[in-house]
């Protein structure tokens, strides 16, 4: 049923990483993940971060779509 979900996650990460590498190759700034590190630490680690993103994003909007 959701056999395509892992593929979509990989393609999403690949497109963002590819964009960052292409920007760097064209003279843009280096990729800096210090802001992401601070966000992970504030949320308590990777697992709580992703749970909070899920709860504050798609799950909170689901009620609005369904009425």
C-alpha positions as CSV (number, residue, x, y, z in Angstrom):
1,X,0.0,0.0,0.0
2,X,2.7,2.5,0.9
3,X,5.5,0.8,-1.0
4,X,6.4,4.1,-2.6
5,X,6.9,6.1,0.6
6,X,10.5,5.1,1.2
7,X,11.3,6.0,-2.4
8,X,9.7,9.4,-2.0
9,X,11.7,10.0,1.2
10,X,15.0,9.1,-0.6
11,X,14.1,11.3,-3.6
12,X,13.3,14.2,-1.4
13,X,16.6,14.0,0.5
14,X,18.4,13.5,-2.8
15,X,16.9,16.6,-4.4
16,X,17.8,18.8,-1.5
17,X,21.3,17.4,-1.2
18,X,21.7,17.8,-5.0
19,X,20.5,21.4,-4.9
20,X,23.0,22.2,-2.1
21,X,25.9,20.6,-4.0
22,X,24.9,22.3,-7.2
23,X,24.7,25.7,-5.5
24,X,28.2,25.1,-4.0
25,X,29.6,24.1,-7.4
26,X,28.2,27.3,-8.9
27,X,29.9,29.5,-6.3
28,X,27.3,29.6,-3.6
29,X,28.0,29.3,0.1
30,X,29.1,26.1,1.9
31,X,26.4,23.9,3.5
32,X,26.2,24.8,7.1
33,X,24.2,22.5,9.4
34,X,24.9,24.3,12.7
35,X,21.3,25.6,12.8
36,X,19.9,22.1,12.3
37,X,22.1,20.8,15.1
38,X,20.7,23.4,17.4
39,X,17.2,22.5,16.4
40,X,17.8,18.8,17.0
41,X,19.3,19.6,20.5
42,X,16.3,21.8,21.4
43,X,13.8,19.1,20.4
44,X,15.7,16.5,22.4
45,X,17.2,14.5,19.6
46,X,16.3,13.1,16.2
47,X,13.2,11.0,17.2
48,X,11.4,13.7,19.2
49,X,12.2,16.2,16.5
50,X,10.6,14.1,13.8
51,X,7.6,13.4,16.0
52,X,7.1,17.1,16.7
53,X,7.4,17.9,13.0
54,X,4.7,15.2,12.2
55,X,2.4,16.4,14.9
56,X,2.7,20.1,14.1
57,X,2.5,19.6,10.4
58,X,0.3,17.0,8.6
59,X,-1.5,15.7,11.6
60,X,-2.6,19.1,12.8
61,X,-3.9,20.0,9.3
62,X,-5.8,16.7,8.9
63,X,-8.8,17.9,11.0
64,X,-9.1,21.0,8.8
65,X,-9.3,18.9,5.6
66,X,-11.9,16.6,7.0
67,X,-14.0,19.3,8.5
